[in-house]
Amino acid sequence: MDFDVINGEIKVCRIDITYLSTSSTLMVGDIDTVVLVSAFETPPEEVIVGVTSE
C-alpha cells in the first residue's frame, strides 16, 4: 500500500507525555519509512488465555 502525505511546515516547541503504552509510537518530523515489528517473549506454553483463579 502506498500512502503519500504532503504537509506544510511544522514547529514543535514542547511535547508533554503523561502516559506511554508499550505499543505507542510518537513521530515528529519527516519520516521516510516506518517498519512495524512484533516480538512475543513468553513461551506459548506459559500463556494463559481466559479467566483464572488462584
Secondary structure as the mmCIF struct_conf table of DSSP 4:
data_model
#
loop_
_struct_conf.conf_type_id
_struct_conf.id
_struct_conf.beg_label_comp_id
_struct_conf.beg_label_asym_id
_struct_conf.beg_label_seq_id
_struct_conf.end_label_comp_id
_struct_conf.end_label_asym_id
_struct_conf.end_label_seq_id
BEND BEND1 THR A 18 THR A 18
TURN_TY1_P TURN_TY1_P1 THR A 22 SER A 23
BEND BEND2 GLY A 29 GLY A 29
BEND BEND3 ASP A 32 ASP A 32
BEND BEND4 THR A 42 THR A 42
HELX_RH_3T_P HELX_RH_3T_P1 PRO A 44 GLU A 46
BEND BEND5 GLY A 50 GLY A 50
#
